[in-house]
């Protein structure tokens, strides 16, 4: 039995030279991950700064000047308009739906039982659920208000001076600056 130490040494050298190449690629991957995290942080900070300028700084300055629209020499225009948002939290869902129904706005509540039901179809959904249960099925019912529908309702009611419980619907009213560049 003979052992070729020289051949064994060459095999070991070839294997370890691949380790350095692998280590280089791992270091490259780590550097790219760190660069991406930095870019994402920069993007978040840029978005916050943009929201601050668009929602607070420019609207305040234009309001102090008595302006809501400004046309620039190059043909571009700057507009400040109200911006509305609203949502219904899980904790407020029952109370919010109750308020909508009590104020004749229940038609914006969607009621789903494995089949989609639209506005003002609560009775049909209940009938369908009873029918399904009578046949031995256990339907799951889902009630919801589409976000854009809620946003439109909030805007409409606030602009008309009508009651809208802001805490119940997590209402936010702010300003938004839009710039239209000349084509």
Residue, then its C-alpha position, 0 to 999 in steps of 0.5 A: x500500500x502506497x500513499x501518494x502524498x504529492x497527489x494528495x497535497x495537490x488535491x487539497x490545494x485545488x479545493x482550498x483555492x475554490x474556498x477563496x473564490x467562494x469567500x469573495x462571492x459571499x463578501x460581495x453578497x453581503x456588500x450588496x445587501x448592505x447597499x440595498x438596505x442603505x438605498x431603502x433607508x434613503x428612499x424612505x427618508x426621501x418619501x418622508x421629505x416629499x410628503x412633508x413638502x407636499x403636505x405641509x410646507x408648500x400648502x402652508x406657504x401658498x395659504x399664507x399668500x392666499x393661493x391654491x393655484x400657481x402658474x409658473x413662467x414655463x407653463x407648469x402649474x402648482x395646485x394644493x388640494x385637500x387630501x382625504x384618507x380613511x379606514x375602518x379598524x377591526x376594533x371599530x368595525x361593528x361600531x362603524x358599520x352600525x353608524x353607516x346603517x344608522x345614517x342610511x349609508x349601509x349601502x356601501x357595506x359589501x356583504x360576502x358569503x362565498x358569493x359576492x353581494x353588492x350594495x344594499x344586498x344584506x337581506x339577500x346575503x342573510x337569505x343565502x346564508x340561511x339557505x346554505x345552513x339549512x342544507x348543512x353548509x357552514x357559510x362564512x360571511x364577510x362584511x367590508x367597505x371598499x377603501x376608495x368608496x370610504x374615502x369618497x364618502x368621507x370627502x363628500x361628507x366633510x366638504x358638504x359639512x355633514x357629520x363624519x365621526x373621524x375617530x371611528x373611521x380613522x379619518x385624515x384630512x390634509x393637503x397635497x401639492x401637485x405639480x403639472x409640468x408643461x407638455 
